[in-house]
Amino acid sequence: MADPDKFRFSIDRGGTFTDIYAETPKGPKVLKLLSDNPDHYPDAPLEGIRRIIQEVSGRKTGGIPHDSIEWIRMGTTVATNALLERKGARTALIITKGFGDLLQIGKQNRPCIFDLKIIKPEPLYEAVVEINERVHPVQELTNTIPPQPNVNILRSPDRETVRHQLQALRQRGIESLAIALMHAHIFPDHELLVAQEAVKLGFQYISLSSEVMPRARLVDRGHTTCLDAYLNPHIQNYLKSFREGFAGGSAKKLEPEPEPEHVAHLEQTRPLRRSDQEPDLFVMQSDGGLVDADSFSGSRAILSGPAGGVVGYAQTTGGAPVIGFDMGGTSTDVSRFDGNYEWQFESEAQGIPNFVPQLNIHTVAAGGGSRLLFENGMFQVGPSSSGAWPGPASYRNGGPLSLTDANLVLGRLVPEHFPSLFGENEDQPLSAAAAKKAFAGLMQRIHSLTELKQSMEEVAYGYIEVANENMVRAIREITASRGHDARDHILSCFGGAGGQHACAIARALGIPRIFISRFAGVLSAYGMGLADVAVDKEEPVPLQKETDLQQRLQVLAEKAVAELKRKGNFTLKVQRYLNMRYGGSDTTLMVKESADEEFTESFRKMHHREFGFNPPERNILVEAIRVRAEGKSPHPVQPPLPKGKRNFVPLSRQSCYFAGRWHETPVYLLESLAAGQELEGPVILIQDTSTILIEPSCRATVTAFGDVEIEVEALPVRPVGTELDAVQLSLFGSRFMSIAEQMGRVLQRTAVSTNIKERLDFSCAIFGPEGDLVANAPHQPVHLGSMGEAVRQQIKLNAHPIEEGEVWVTNHPATGGSHLPDITVITPVVQKGRTIFFVASRGHHADIGGSTPGSMPPFSQSLAEEGVCIKTFKLVQNGEFQESGIAKILKDAGTRTLADNLSDLKAQVSANHRGITLLNELVQLHSLKVVQAYMKHLRDNAGQSVRALLKKWGGKKEKTVCLKAEDFMDEGSRIALTVRIDTVSGSACFDFSGTSMELPNNLNTPRAVTLSAILYCLRCLVDSNIPLNQGCLEPVEVLIEEGSLLAPSDKAAVAAGNVLTSQRITDVIFKAFKACAASQGCMNNLTFGNDQFAYYETIAGGAGAGPGWHGQSAVHTHMTNTRITDPEILEQRYPVLLRKFSIRKGSGGKGKFNGGDGVIREIEFLVPLKVAILSERRVYAPYGMDGGGPGVKGKNLLIKKDGSETNLGGKNQFQAEPGDRLRILTPGGGAWRTAD
């Protein structure tokens, strides 16, 4: 029970402000102060504690009396800020030999597919040590229940060598070690050996991947361990300085705990025993649980502050489910609570993968400081921000126009009730005049570029609508895309800016009720006091027997409970979990133990609810066990409002703008209102730290505890006309993109194969009634332009009246296909007998028959050798999936993965169905005429953006510009391009005359792939966020000679055209436009398998440099962006040993701006397998531009068990025997400009 005579502090130490909620002997106190104010105090939390104790007790002592404090619970951005500013410890990565570059390579995909200047996060470590050790797991394919030991030890590390390697790091000044060895999650012995040597040498901060994240996936586990090691010293230094602020200087009396027997099991840093002269200090982790300060670690600290807000609304809103809406200055966090916290186990922190449990908080770049831009005829809010400095225009610091300014000019903010912190002396209120001046400048630009003639308030309101749509889209990500209906939720709003947008957000989502806590402005701090102390333990599982699992769960639970009891006296709660998956899948689900059913049954139900299916005849495997012990302690008690009447007279009245007109709006201080008072909107409520806007047709009620509940009345949608409106253009563009993205989420969730589910080799899109691309999610560039051609061809082939419920499937190059493994599923949307839209999804199937496993034969000379060929087939007829028909087609072609083919096709049908549902909802909301009108407006807008690009190309004098480029495939075939640009009209002709004729190999490329390459290149060259649709090609004429390798006959082999020639087409286009040097020009396609399985991967290389930037190393470029299988997953699932995966240093071209380096990937085969390699740039090197040097050519080497080497050339296939190795050296990128 809480001691009434002591203080209890709940603190959120944020980046800008520190919020404190304190329970004191005289009642609750709330304080907000700047987190960084060194001229006045050294530490904000300590200063806040001192001020509150001094105010309540009247004591004027300098130090903080520790004996008056029962506990302190704190969330902090110390870790996040250190990561953002790169101020962590000097860190070294210790990893298995052959994998020193693995974390730099990552998953090989690039973050933004249209950015030629590829930027990946810089590594957190400054040194790498490769340990000569190796273990190999027993394969899942051969042993479902592997015996002990679960690994084969191929090489143990030599202690003496390890000691010398670590000594060199010590001499270099390295402070912290991240140790991540292959398969350490199931065999940690080698990591423990390295750690023991490190402790002997005096390293204090050591993070072991087997402890930080004991799960498979070396890339993710390695990154997470580096994050932990990088941040731990910084965190512990801060907590030490915080402790030193208490009377008695307790930190000086802290002594290390006795060293345990197995010294390497120390948790990150040796814990310090707490002195009696300091209060209990608990810190919030990213998972919503508190830990004692000594156990607080870097990888679990990233969401320390936001997690408090989730706990705060979860524990105060009352009723479930709830959507959390936390809108701040630069971003908005949305989350969900349905009686249980939603955790995610895969996330990123500043681009660094972080795979520890954390609350599922989705962040979107929309906040009060989000900049308001007018780009390419569209209103755009964010993602760039005005920041705390200079801030929005109204901050009086010359900052850019931002969302806060829009709210201000619409009368939604009251400057006299906003802190006066602005201007040169930081003592001025918000300036409406400065905001209006900035809007006037923007409107002048809009009027000069368009025929739009709107008032200032109409423009400002338009930006509010665009911002709201961005936030609505984020909420749909955590609700609709996961099978939840937003309308069934309460919207719990907090954060400084959330109250200004809550009513509009709720109305857009159909949410009938909003809850705003009395402590909404400091809810993250308040939530710290409501959280439970938690101990989370996880261990990998080498055995699959249920009895063993139950026994191990019990042992792990006992460990967690014992640890929790050492931290204090709590009411205990223990939750048990199994991390489970289906055999052959990488997707795991954390399944909570149920009193009503077995784990396996719970897993099946959870899998079906999450993904919509359960694959038949698949083993259920357990990867890890997890136990979470929670200690419940006395929580802060929210005091009710004082009894008695309060003044119900508004402070003032002002005009507020809503949807087309101004409203006189009363302004009240929330603290002046009594419990039970109701207010009809429009009303402005002023809190200490935020403003709440009650919109028209909304009713607010003050609860007995001073919270605000808002009932939101559903209103008819404001009519939208068919004529072009810049605001609606932005909104519809976002909505169409959101539909395509949600289709992609469904496909990824419901697919079975690794290619679609993990490598993300798929695309989803929506099309107009003529088959023109309207919007697609940014998946694989090679699919972009070709899918529209596939839809148009299906329209021709199915010319009969199209019936509702029909679904077509195709993959033939002559009907818009790319290569045969890419199967497209197309669904017409029929209304009253006529087709109004189409939706389509394309996915790469791992095998569809043909002469080699993986259906990518290097020597195919006809299409029939490459697998199943489908010009058109009704996959669904009268609403029924035609399983027997499509199965026969696939079996006749010799597919080796029929079950996966069928499952993935059903997943594609499901994705299309989701798109149709969302399109129909949009039509119901706005009418078919309006939706189709904006499809056309968006195509026109894209066309205008491309025309603007082409008009600039000739400068001021030239009316016609002619660009030429050519390149050669390795076997000598030529790709020639002439681009004739009319700079007056902004049109262009892409003429491929002079390109070689159809080839007797598989480099032939369907016309649709060339269109995809042109579309991708134009989008990159525009270099701004324009809609990517058929309109981009409207100003473009494409001339390709029939019978050439870019327009081959129906029976020509095309397997390599999609994955090799497409890259060369892209290089040639960029060469003509002098945009960048050649990339690796290849996808390095590798397949291997036998009659039971097929494996396919593409391998990264070097990116070409450009004017002003170096090419990125070890990354996929241009027409592909697929991920690569993690080394540990590869070895668990397939009978191979990955000997090396590293950057091929020095392979990038040399120049003023160097080309990116390729990679080296060496695989040893453990059983007889058929292997095929399909690659380019083994003869012709990737060229440099503007005098820059070429990248180094690629090379494929077969190394036999006896050590003999054979250069396989660019394309080959062979029968691998046990002990044979394939070493692939991928090309580097070309350089730009001669070196100075």
LINQUI-V755950 format. One record per backbone hydrogen bond with DSSP energy under -0.5 kcal/mol. NH is the residue of the N-H (numbers start at 1). CO is the residue of the C=O. Records with the same first field share a line. If there is no record, write none. Layout:
# LINQUI-V755950
NH: CO + CO
This chain:
# LINQUI-V755950
4: 2
6: 3
7: 68
8: 23
9: 71
10: 21
11: 73
12: 19
13: 11 + 75
14: 12 + 17
18: 33
19: 12 + 17
20: 31
21: 10
22: 29
23: 8
24: 22 + 27
27: 24
29: 22
31: 20
33: 18
35: 16
36: 16
37: 35
40: 37
41: 37
44: 35
47: 43
48: 44
49: 45
50: 46
51: 47
52: 48
53: 49
54: 50
55: 51
56: 52
57: 53
58: 54
64: 245
65: 63
66: 64
68: 65
69: 66
70: 7 + 68
71: 7
72: 280
73: 9
74: 282
75: 11
77: 13
81: 77
82: 78
83: 79
84: 80
85: 81
86: 83
87: 82
89: 230
91: 89
92: 176
93: 127
94: 178
95: 93 + 129
96: 180
97: 131
99: 96
102: 99
104: 101
105: 101
106: 102
108: 105
115: 112
116: 114
118: 116
120: 118
126: 91
127: 91
129: 93
131: 95 + 129
133: 131
134: 155
136: 152
138: 150
140: 1132
141: 1132
143: 139
146: 144
152: 136
153: 151
154: 134 + 152
155: 134
159: 157
162: 158
163: 159
164: 160
165: 161
166: 162
167: 163
168: 164
169: 165
170: 166
171: 167
172: 168
173: 169 + 170
174: 169
175: 90
176: 90
177: 205
178: 92
179: 177 + 207
180: 94 + 178
184: 181
186: 183
187: 183
190: 187
192: 188
193: 189
194: 190
195: 191
196: 192
197: 193
198: 194
199: 195
200: 196
201: 197
202: 199
203: 198
205: 175
206: 204 + 268
207: 177
208: 206
209: 179
211: 208
212: 208
213: 209
215: 213
221: 217
222: 218
223: 219
224: 220
225: 221
226: 222
227: 223
228: 224
229: 225
230: 226
231: 227
232: 228
233: 229
235: 231
236: 232
237: 233
238: 234
239: 235
240: 236
241: 237
242: 238
243: 239
244: 240
245: 242
246: 243
247: 64
249: 246
252: 249
253: 250
254: 251
257: 271
263: 261
265: 262
266: 263
268: 266
269: 267
273: 255
278: 275
280: 70
282: 72 + 280
283: 291
284: 74
285: 289
286: 300
288: 285
290: 532
291: 283
293: 281
295: 292
296: 293
300: 297
301: 298
304: 301
307: 303
308: 304 + 305
309: 305
310: 306
311: 307
312: 308
313: 309
314: 310
315: 311
316: 312
317: 313
321: 337
322: 337
323: 490
324: 322 + 335
325: 492
326: 333
327: 325 + 494
328: 326 + 331
332: 364
333: 326
334: 362
335: 324
337: 322
338: 340
342: 336
343: 341
344: 358
347: 354
349: 352
352: 349
353: 351
354: 347
358: 344
359: 286
360: 342
361: 359
362: 334 + 360
363: 361
364: 332
366: 364
368: 328
369: 329
370: 367
371: 384
372: 401
373: 371 + 380
375: 378
378: 375
379: 726
380: 373
382: 371 + 380
386: 369
391: 386
393: 400
395: 392
396: 393
399: 392
403: 370
404: 368
405: 402
406: 402
407: 403
408: 404
409: 405
410: 406
411: 408
412: 407
413: 407
415: 413
417: 414
418: 415
421: 419
422: 428
423: 395
426: 423
427: 422
428: 422
431: 394
432: 430
435: 431
436: 432
437: 433
438: 434
439: 435
440: 436
441: 437
442: 438
443: 439
444: 440
445: 441
446: 442
447: 443
448: 444
449: 445
450: 446
459: 455
460: 456
461: 457
462: 458
463: 459
464: 460
465: 461
466: 462
467: 463
468: 464
469: 465
470: 466
471: 467
472: 468
473: 469
474: 470
475: 471
476: 472
477: 473
478: 474 + 475
479: 475
481: 476
482: 479
483: 480
484: 479
486: 484
488: 485
489: 486
490: 321
491: 513
492: 323 + 490
493: 491 + 515
494: 325
495: 520
497: 327
498: 327
499: 495
500: 497
501: 498
502: 498
505: 501
506: 502
507: 503
508: 504
509: 505
510: 506 + 507
511: 506
512: 510
514: 710
515: 491
516: 708
520: 517
522: 519
523: 520
526: 522
527: 523
528: 524 + 525
529: 525 + 526
530: 526 + 527
531: 527 + 528
533: 631
534: 290
535: 629
537: 535 + 627
539: 625
541: 623
542: 540
549: 545
550: 546
551: 547
552: 548
553: 549
554: 550
555: 551
556: 552
557: 553
558: 554
559: 555
560: 556
561: 557
562: 558
563: 559
564: 560
565: 561
566: 562
567: 563 + 564
568: 564 + 565
570: 568
571: 632
572: 570
573: 630
575: 628
577: 626
578: 591
579: 624
580: 578 + 589
581: 621
583: 619
585: 582
588: 586
589: 580
591: 578 + 589
592: 590
593: 576
594: 597
602: 598
603: 599
604: 600
605: 601
606: 602
607: 603
608: 604
609: 605
610: 606
611: 607
612: 608
613: 607
618: 615
621: 581 + 619
623: 579 + 621
624: 579
625: 539
626: 577
627: 537
628: 575
629: 535 + 627
630: 573 + 628
631: 533
632: 571 + 630
633: 631
638: 636
639: 637
641: 704
651: 667
652: 667
654: 665
656: 663
657: 410
658: 656 + 661
661: 658
663: 656
665: 654
666: 682
667: 652
668: 684
670: 668 + 686
672: 669
673: 670
676: 702
677: 674
679: 700
681: 698
682: 694
683: 694
684: 666
685: 692
686: 668
687: 685 + 690
691: 496
692: 685
693: 499 + 691
694: 683 + 692
695: 693
697: 681
698: 695
699: 711
700: 679
701: 709
702: 677
703: 701 + 707
706: 703
708: 516
709: 701
710: 514
711: 699
712: 512 + 710
713: 697 + 711
729: 725
730: 726
731: 727
732: 728
733: 729
734: 730
735: 731
736: 732
737: 733
738: 734
739: 735
740: 736
741: 737
742: 738
743: 739
744: 740
745: 741
746: 742
747: 743
748: 744
749: 745
750: 746
751: 747
757: 753
758: 754
759: 754
761: 755
762: 760
763: 842
765: 840
766: 775
767: 838
768: 772
771: 768
774: 766
775: 766
777: 764
779: 777
781: 779
782: 1119
783: 780
784: 781
787: 783
789: 785
790: 786
791: 787
792: 788
793: 789
794: 790
795: 791
796: 792
797: 793
798: 794
799: 796
806: 803
807: 876
808: 826
809: 873
810: 824
811: 870
812: 870
815: 812
816: 813
817: 812
818: 819
822: 819
823: 821 + 843
824: 810
825: 841
826: 808
827: 839
828: 806
829: 837
830: 828
831: 834
834: 831
836: 829
837: 829
838: 767
839: 827
840: 765
841: 825
842: 763
843: 823
844: 761
845: 821 + 843
848: 849
850: 893
851: 865
855: 852
860: 857
863: 1051
865: 862
866: 863
867: 864
868: 848
871: 869
873: 809
875: 807 + 873
876: 807
877: 880
879: 805
880: 877
882: 875
883: 881
886: 882
887: 883
888: 884
889: 885
890: 886
891: 887
892: 888
893: 889
894: 891
895: 890
901: 897
902: 898
903: 899
904: 900
905: 901
906: 902
907: 903
908: 904
909: 905
910: 906
911: 907
912: 908
913: 909
914: 910
915: 911
916: 912
917: 913
918: 914
919: 915
920: 916
921: 917
922: 918
923: 919
924: 920
925: 921
926: 922
927: 923
931: 927
932: 928
933: 929
934: 930
935: 931
936: 932
937: 933
938: 934
939: 935
940: 936
941: 937
942: 938
943: 939
944: 940
945: 941
946: 942
947: 943
948: 944
949: 945
950: 946
951: 947
952: 948
953: 949 + 950
954: 951
955: 952
958: 954
961: 981
963: 961 + 979
965: 977
967: 975
969: 973
972: 969
975: 967
976: 974
977: 965
978: 991
979: 963
980: 978 + 989
981: 961 + 979
982: 980 + 987
983: 959 + 981
984: 959
986: 982
987: 982
988: 1035
989: 980
990: 988 + 1037
991: 978 + 989
992: 990 + 1039
995: 992
996: 974
998: 1043
1004: 1053
1005: 1045
1009: 1006
1010: 1006
1011: 1007
1012: 1008
1013: 1009
1014: 1010
1015: 1011
1016: 1012
1017: 1013
1018: 1014
1019: 1015
1020: 1016
1021: 1017
1022: 1018
1023: 1019
1026: 1024
1029: 1027
1030: 773
1032: 1029
1033: 1030
1034: 1031
1035: 1031
1036: 1033
1037: 988
1039: 990 + 1037
1040: 1038
1043: 1047
1044: 1041
1045: 996
1047: 1044
1052: 1049
1056: 1002
1057: 1002 + 1054
1058: 1054
1059: 1055
1060: 1056
1061: 1056
1062: 1057
1063: 1060
1064: 1060
1065: 1061
1066: 1062
1067: 1063
1068: 1064
1069: 1065
1070: 1066
1071: 1067
1072: 1068
1073: 1069
1074: 1071
1075: 1070
1077: 1105
1078: 1183
1080: 1102
1085: 1174
1086: 1097
1087: 1172
1088: 1095
1089: 1170
1090: 1093
1095: 1088
1097: 1086
1099: 1083 + 1084
1101: 1115
1102: 1227
1103: 1112
1105: 1230
1106: 1109
1107: 1075
1108: 1106
1109: 1106
1111: 1154
1114: 1157
1115: 1101
1116: 108
1120: 1117
1123: 759
1124: 107
1130: 1126
1131: 1127
1132: 1128
1133: 1129
1134: 1130
1136: 1134
1137: 1164
1139: 1137 + 1162
1140: 1162
1141: 98
1142: 1160
1144: 1158
1145: 1143
1147: 1144
1149: 1229
1152: 1233
1153: 1232
1155: 1149
1156: 1103
1158: 1144
1160: 1142
1161: 1224
1162: 1140
1163: 1161 + 1222
1164: 1137
1165: 1220
1166: 1135
1167: 1135
1169: 1216
1170: 1089
1171: 1169 + 1214
1172: 1087
1173: 1212
1174: 1085
1175: 1210
1181: 1179
1185: 1231
1188: 1185
1189: 1150
1191: 1182
1192: 1147
1194: 1177
1195: 1225
1197: 1223
1198: 1206
1199: 1197 + 1221
1200: 1198 + 1204
1203: 1200
1206: 1198
1208: 1196 + 1206
1209: 1196
1212: 1173
1214: 1171
1216: 1169 + 1214
1219: 1165
1220: 1217
1221: 1199
1222: 1163
1223: 1197 + 1221
1224: 1161 + 1222
1225: 1195 + 1223
1226: 1159 + 1224
1228: 1147 + 1192
1229: 1156
1230: 1078
1231: 1189
1232: 1153
1233: 1185
1234: 1186
